[in-house]
Amino acid sequence: MNPVRNRKIKVLHIVGKMHPGGIETLLMNVYRNIDRDRYEFHFAVQSPEPAFYDDEIRALGGTIFVQPPPKNGIGAFRKQLLANMQKHGPYDAVHSHVFGFSGYVLKLAAKLGVPVRIGHSHNTNDSRSSSMLRSLYRAYMRRLIRKHATALLGCSRAACESLFGEDCWRDQRAAVFPNAISLAPYEELPEDRAELRRRFGASGEGPLLGHIGRFSKQKNHAKLLEAFAIYAGAAPDAQLLLVGDGPLRPEMERKAEELGIAGQVRFLGLRKDIPELLGALDGFLLPSLYEGLGIVLIEAQAAGVPCLVSEEVPREADLELGMISRLPADDTAERWAEGIAKLAGEADIRDRGRHKQRSWQQRAAALSERGYNIEESAAKLERMYAG
């Protein structure tokens, strides 16, 4: 960094909305751990509605400003982003998290002379159906990203290849940047989780299962509820906690009613006590249709919770501590129910509420070895932003 610099390094993050999700969780983990005496974060969001992390961002010294979403017109987006960047800048770095559209964002950042321009892939799919026009759009945005980015980051190899191309590894700018977490809250979890189970409403010795994710097609909640309904038929004391919000939540609440499991499924909305909630679980479920990485899976393993996940979750998310089992996302609800039963049975063998599968020392070592320690990740980004 320039030794004569007399102001903070300003970093602009381009995001959708600062509601809990993989991208937002990573950014908040970074912001809590970065040197805020030297670095200042700004967030360009695409919704005027208040978001979950807004108050904390401002408390940490950050700035939030609103952009019209690209779907409202590329001209309006361009005009507002340039105006906001000129008003709140100058920026030392622009870090774009909006998948393919990052190409256009980084082009504008280059036009304004921003020295550090990062395209960051957090997924393996843009959630859009394929068409000739969509294919042309993806190819064009990929070219823009590779032309204007100074760094190409992805939360997994598959995420990098999805956005930057399968040949991206020939480019020295491309690198995997794991979705790191703060380890301290997981180290503080007690070995005996009985009190946590009571806090989150576990009924006696019945298995307490959980899922964290936005209520969208990607997370495959319908399959999860169908499988749990089958499993619950033989385990009436089992409970399922669903954490998150999103457009499909009302539909999934109705589905739980229709399946006759509304009394065993609790919709908890957005939460700030994720480490404690995970620590209360006997098993974590992630049947996603696709994932860039699955930061919630990293958190679940950090909490010492055995997990049943889809084959579509990248292998990098497995700490290789014997805590993960897999099934295809499109496998039958019956097969998923069998997987849930096995998962709950393994937890029961360990003694309900006592997580003895792997010690904290083993989990912490695996997390740090694979780059999931947020303190190390924040330091890497500091060096990147400083140029």
KAFEN-V180827 format. One record per pair of residues at least 12 apart in sequence whose C-alpha atoms are under 7 Angstrom apart, sorted by the first residue. I is the first residue (numbers start at 0). J is the second residue. Records with the same first field share a line. If there is no record, write none. Layout:
# KAFEN-V180827
I: J + J
This chain:
# KAFEN-V180827
0: 385 + 386
7: 37 + 38 + 39
8: 37 + 38 + 39 + 91
9: 38 + 39 + 40 + 90 + 91 + 92
10: 39 + 40 + 41 + 90 + 91 + 92 + 93
11: 40 + 41 + 42 + 90 + 92 + 93 + 94
12: 41 + 42 + 43 + 93 + 94 + 95
13: 42 + 43 + 44 + 94 + 95 + 96 + 97
14: 42 + 43 + 44 + 95 + 96 + 97
15: 44 + 45
16: 44 + 45 + 46 + 50
17: 50 + 51 + 52 + 53
18: 50 + 51 + 52
19: 51
20: 213
21: 293 + 294
22: 121
25: 178 + 179
28: 180 + 181 + 373
29: 373 + 377
32: 374 + 377
33: 377 + 378
39: 61
40: 61 + 62
41: 61 + 62 + 63
42: 62 + 63 + 64
43: 63 + 64 + 65 + 66
44: 64 + 65 + 66
45: 65 + 66 + 67 + 68
46: 65
47: 65
66: 79 + 80
90: 113
91: 113 + 114 + 115 + 384
92: 113 + 114 + 115 + 116 + 384
93: 108 + 115 + 116 + 117
94: 116 + 117 + 118
95: 117 + 118 + 119
96: 118 + 119 + 120
98: 119 + 120 + 162
99: 137 + 140 + 141 + 162
100: 140
101: 118 + 144
102: 140 + 141 + 143 + 144
103: 140 + 143
105: 144 + 147 + 148
106: 143 + 147
109: 147
115: 149 + 384 + 386
116: 148 + 149 + 150
117: 148 + 149 + 150 + 151
118: 144 + 148 + 150 + 151 + 152
119: 151 + 152 + 153
120: 152 + 153 + 154 + 158 + 159 + 162
121: 153 + 154 + 158 + 291
122: 158 + 290 + 291
123: 157 + 158 + 161 + 289 + 290 + 291
141: 162 + 163
149: 172
150: 172 + 173
151: 172 + 173 + 174
152: 173 + 174 + 175 + 176
153: 174 + 175 + 176
154: 175 + 176 + 177 + 178 + 291 + 292
155: 175 + 177 + 291 + 292 + 315
156: 175
158: 291
177: 370 + 371
178: 294 + 371
179: 370 + 371 + 372 + 373 + 376
180: 371 + 372 + 373
181: 372 + 373
182: 372
184: 274
185: 274 + 301 + 302
186: 359
188: 278
190: 353 + 354
191: 352 + 353
192: 278 + 279 + 352 + 353
193: 352
195: 275 + 279
196: 279 + 352
202: 236
204: 351
205: 236 + 237
206: 237 + 238 + 281 + 343
207: 237 + 238 + 239 + 280 + 281 + 282
208: 238 + 239 + 240 + 280 + 281 + 282 + 283
209: 239 + 240 + 241 + 280 + 282 + 283 + 284
210: 240 + 241 + 242 + 283 + 284 + 285
211: 241 + 242 + 243 + 295
212: 242 + 243
213: 243 + 244 + 245
214: 243 + 244 + 245 + 246 + 247 + 248
215: 245 + 246 + 247
217: 287 + 288 + 289
218: 286 + 287 + 288
219: 286 + 287 + 288
221: 251
222: 332
223: 286
224: 255
225: 332
226: 332 + 333 + 335 + 336
227: 336
228: 258 + 260
229: 333 + 336
230: 336 + 340
237: 263
238: 263 + 264
239: 263 + 264 + 265
240: 264 + 265 + 266 + 267
241: 265 + 266 + 267
242: 266 + 267 + 268 + 269
243: 267 + 268 + 269
244: 268 + 269
274: 302
277: 299 + 302
278: 302
280: 304
281: 304 + 343 + 346 + 352
282: 304 + 305 + 306 + 342 + 343
283: 299 + 304 + 305 + 306 + 307
284: 306 + 307 + 308
285: 307 + 308 + 309
286: 308 + 309 + 328
287: 309 + 311 + 328
288: 311 + 328
289: 311 + 312
290: 311 + 312 + 313
292: 312 + 313 + 316
293: 312 + 316
296: 316
297: 316
300: 322
301: 362
303: 354 + 356 + 357
305: 322 + 323
306: 322 + 323 + 324
307: 323 + 324 + 325
308: 324 + 325 + 326
309: 325 + 326 + 327 + 328
310: 325 + 326 + 327 + 328
311: 328
318: 365 + 366
